[in-house]
Amino acid sequence: MIEKAQEVLELAEMKMDDAVSHLQAELKTYRAGKANPEVFNSVVVNYYGTATPLPQMSSITSPDAKTMLIQPWDRSMIAAIEKAIMDANLGFTPQNNGEVIRINVPALTEDRRKELVKKAKTAGETAKVSVRNCRRDAIDALKKLQKEGLPEDVEKDSEAAMQKSTDKFTKKIDEVLAAKEKEIMTV
């Protein structure tokens, strides 16, 4: 029975870690005033009738802090890629020379920075809710195990350990958010 309680805790910690990883991946797509090719991960292009993520159909590089180059593997798709970038509303104006699409990254306005911080905090709160849901599910599973014969003191100790894990991951989320907020607000 004690092994099952340990499995419940480990599974919950893995799910909490996944929530933090998901938050970090999502925050990477927020542009913070400097060229970051990952902002295009969510851009989807109509590639001969198939919705295809931009990184799967082109090479995206950042030669300097204010410029990004998108080199499609199929040059006939340049117009479709430009349209997808405009439709994604990322705040970029693509320019092409027939071979590559050049994007100059404009400096963020103060309002846009505040909007991005607010969006990041919302994503962070969603991650915290996910962590708390993992805790709740684990505690429910522990209570169920107690009814099946798990000693009460082991169940209470496991609950305390689960709370410690929850606090640890919540703190980690706060640290990730603070770092991203600092990056966004730095001019």
Stockholm file with secondary structure:
# STOCKHOLM 1.0

chainA/1-187         MIEKAQEVLELAEMKMDDAVSHLQAELKTYRAGKANPEVFNSVVVNYYGTATPLPQMSSITSPDAKTMLIQPWDRSMIAAIEKAIMDANLGFTPQNNGEVIRINVPALTEDRRKELVKKAKTAGETAKVSVRNCRRDAIDALKKLQKEGLPEDVEKDSEAAMQKSTDKFTKKIDEVLAAKEKEIMTV
#=GR chainA/1-187 SS CHHHHHHHHHHHHHHHHHHHHHHHHHHHTSCCSSCCGGGGTTCEEEETTEEEEGGGTEEEEEEETTEEEEEESSGGGHHHHHHHHHHTTCSCCEEECSSCEEEECCCCCHHHHHHHHHHHHHHHHHHHHHHHHHHHHHHHHHHHHHHTTCCHHHHHHHHHHHHHHHHHHHHHHHHHHHHHHHHHHCC
#=GC SS_cons         CHHHHHHHHHHHHHHHHHHHHHHHHHHHTSCCSSCCGGGGTTCEEEETTEEEEGGGTEEEEEEETTEEEEEESSGGGHHHHHHHHHHTTCSCCEEECSSCEEEECCCCCHHHHHHHHHHHHHHHHHHHHHHHHHHHHHHHHHHHHHHTTCCHHHHHHHHHHHHHHHHHHHHHHHHHHHHHHHHHHCC
//
